[in-house]
Amino acid sequence: MSKTIIVTGSTDGIGKLTAFSLAEKGHTVYVHGRNETKVDAVVSEIKTTTNYQDIHGLVADFTDLEAVSKLAAQIKKDIPKIDILINNAGIFKTKEVHNKNGLDIRMVVNYLAPYVLTNAILENIKQSEAPRIINLSSAAQAPVSEAVLIGKEQDSANSTYAQSKLALTMWSFNLAKQEPNITVIAVNPGSLLNTKMANEAYGLHWSPAEKGVDILLHLALSDDYKNDSGKYFDNDKGDPKGYFSPAHPDAYDEAKIKALLATTKTLI
Ligand SMILES: NC(=O)c1ccc[n+]([C@@H]2O[C@H](COP(=O)([O-])OP(=O)(O)OC[C@H]3O[C@@H](n4cnc5c(N)ncnc54)[C@H](OP(=O)(O)O)[C@@H]3O)[C@@H](O)[C@H]2O)c1
């Protein structure tokens, strides 16, 4: 059955390849990116290559939470039923560390933007018969410093990225409890996949990008995972495919999750 699927950050990397595969399978796909020209080019490329036309573009720079809210308002109006949201947009290296509001760009793009977008369009996601939200976490997960989260202190790229991914995972588990009718899964798609992010950050890769794409397609579409809400899938474990594993201990610490969400609400 054809599903309506939004993939954020699908102008490059595993998001783009995932959007391609979803189109090949005949789903209605929304490609999202920060740059309108790039979004239009990817939408055209998918349409031409797959000879399938139900592909649409969405634009918002996720460093800007006002732009995220505007995009959410547009989605609320234009896409009444969303079956699957893949929160994939992410950043590791960035020239500017802070956004115009003084928040660390990794925290904004990797955690606050998907938090704002998802919460704003929850009612549309709930219209689906079997809704799913897939949140792109990472093997890199580090305790979230409130000072880093609110932009008061700056940490290394490695540490801030890992903090943003643990924040996303903590919220993901909380969302699964809050919304028992939505399957919410956090996933490490595999470390050092062959994408712009890994190559820019480390100058090397360990695995083809397709390893991450395959698991995103599985988690999003397969019936195997419909009862795995509130879990973390680690694609570094196992071969060729990973399995559900424990995330960082903080992701199970109710007091820390409560504190994270309280601070998050003050920021948005
Ligand atoms: N690659 C890995 O080894 C690996 C490992 C673990 C987790 N992950 C996670 O997997 C996800 C995808 O990563 P990837 O490796 O495919 O990265 P990528 O090739 O760098 O692609 C990232 C995507 O996010 C978009 N993006 C970046 N900043 C944005 C912003 N400010 N606003 C809107 N969109 C923005 C990019 O847009 P542009 O096309 O405009 O750049 C691109 O479409 C990320 O969340 C990443 O943290 C990756």
The ligand as an SDF file (V2000), in Angstrom:
LIG
                    3D

 48 52  0  0  0  0  0  0  0  0999 V2000
   26.9680    9.0750    7.8420 N   0  0  0  0  0  0  0  0  0  0  0  0
   27.0880    8.4300    8.9880 C   0  0  0  0  0  0  0  0  0  0  0  0
   28.0400    7.6660    9.1850 O   0  0  0  0  0  0  0  0  0  0  0  0
   26.0560    8.5840   10.0840 C   0  0  0  0  0  0  0  0  0  0  0  0
   26.2270    7.8340   11.2570 C   0  0  0  0  0  0  0  0  0  0  0  0
   25.2780    7.9620   12.2740 C   0  0  0  0  0  0  0  0  0  0  0  0
   24.2100    8.8200   12.1140 C   0  0  0  0  0  0  0  0  0  0  0  0
   24.0740    9.5520   10.9710 N   0  0  0  0  0  0  0  0  0  0  0  0
   22.9280   10.4510   10.8710 C   0  0  0  0  0  0  0  0  0  0  0  0
   22.2210   10.1840    9.6710 O   0  0  0  0  0  0  0  0  0  0  0  0
   21.5980   11.3860    9.1980 C   0  0  0  0  0  0  0  0  0  0  0  0
   21.9560   11.6060    7.7350 C   0  0  0  0  0  0  0  0  0  0  0  0
   23.3560   11.7730    7.6590 O   0  0  0  0  0  0  0  0  0  0  0  0
   24.1940   11.6920    6.3010 P   0  0  0  0  0  0  0  0  0  0  0  0
   25.4300   10.9630    6.6390 O   0  0  0  0  0  0  0  0  0  0  0  0
   23.3380   11.2350    5.1860 O   0  0  0  0  0  0  0  0  0  0  0  0
   24.5740   13.2360    6.1290 O   0  0  0  0  0  0  0  0  0  0  0  0
   24.7150   14.1850    4.8520 P   0  0  0  0  0  0  0  0  0  0  0  0
   25.1260   13.4160    3.6540 O   0  0  0  0  0  0  0  0  0  0  0  0
   25.5740   15.3130    5.2980 O   0  0  0  0  0  0  0  0  0  0  0  0
   23.2060   14.6840    4.6210 O   0  0  0  0  0  0  0  0  0  0  0  0
   22.5940   15.4720    5.5930 C   0  0  0  0  0  0  0  0  0  0  0  0
   21.2880   16.0090    5.0820 C   0  0  0  0  0  0  0  0  0  0  0  0
   20.7930   16.9430    6.0770 O   0  0  0  0  0  0  0  0  0  0  0  0
   20.6000   18.2160    5.4430 C   0  0  0  0  0  0  0  0  0  0  0  0
   20.8570   19.3450    6.3300 N   0  0  0  0  0  0  0  0  0  0  0  0
   22.0210   19.6900    6.9200 C   0  0  0  0  0  0  0  0  0  0  0  0
   21.8800   20.8610    7.5740 N   0  0  0  0  0  0  0  0  0  0  0  0
   20.6050   21.2550    7.3830 C   0  0  0  0  0  0  0  0  0  0  0  0
   19.8740   22.3980    7.7720 C   0  0  0  0  0  0  0  0  0  0  0  0
   20.4310   23.4020    8.4510 N   0  0  0  0  0  0  0  0  0  0  0  0
   18.5710   22.4840    7.4030 N   0  0  0  0  0  0  0  0  0  0  0  0
   17.9920   21.5150    6.6680 C   0  0  0  0  0  0  0  0  0  0  0  0
   18.6450   20.4100    6.2450 N   0  0  0  0  0  0  0  0  0  0  0  0
   19.9400   20.2970    6.5980 C   0  0  0  0  0  0  0  0  0  0  0  0
   21.6060   18.2180    4.2860 C   0  0  0  0  0  0  0  0  0  0  0  0
   21.2580   19.2250    3.3580 O   0  0  0  0  0  0  0  0  0  0  0  0
   22.3230   19.7220    2.2200 P   0  0  0  0  0  0  0  0  0  0  0  0
   22.1350   18.7700    1.0770 O   0  0  0  0  0  0  0  0  0  0  0  0
   21.8680   21.1080    1.9100 O   0  0  0  0  0  0  0  0  0  0  0  0
   23.6940   19.6520    2.8130 O   0  0  0  0  0  0  0  0  0  0  0  0
   21.4300   16.7980    3.7760 C   0  0  0  0  0  0  0  0  0  0  0  0
   20.2600   16.6750    3.0200 O   0  0  0  0  0  0  0  0  0  0  0  0
   22.0830   12.5000   10.1180 C   0  0  0  0  0  0  0  0  0  0  0  0
   21.1280   12.7770   11.0940 O   0  0  0  0  0  0  0  0  0  0  0  0
   23.3250   11.9070   10.7580 C   0  0  0  0  0  0  0  0  0  0  0  0
   23.6070   12.4830   12.0130 O   0  0  0  0  0  0  0  0  0  0  0  0
   24.9720    9.4470    9.9510 C   0  0  0  0  0  0  0  0  0  0  0  0
  1  2  1  0
  2  3  2  0
  2  4  1  0
  4  5  1  0
  4 48  2  0
  5  6  2  0
  6  7  1  0
  7  8  2  0
  8  9  1  0
  8 48  1  0
  9 10  1  0
  9 46  1  0
 10 11  1  0
 11 12  1  0
 11 44  1  0
 12 13  1  0
 13 14  1  0
 14 15  2  0
 14 16  1  0
 14 17  1  0
 17 18  1  0
 18 19  2  0
 18 20  1  0
 18 21  1  0
 21 22  1  0
 22 23  1  0
 23 24  1  0
 23 42  1  0
 24 25  1  0
 25 26  1  0
 25 36  1  0
 26 27  1  0
 26 35  1  0
 27 28  2  0
 28 29  1  0
 29 30  1  0
 29 35  2  0
 30 31  1  0
 30 32  2  0
 32 33  1  0
 33 34  2  0
 34 35  1  0
 36 37  1  0
 36 42  1  0
 37 38  1  0
 38 39  2  0
 38 40  1  0
 38 41  1  0
 42 43  1  0
 44 45  1  0
 44 46  1  0
 46 47  1  0
M  CHG  2   8   1  16  -1
M  END
$$$$
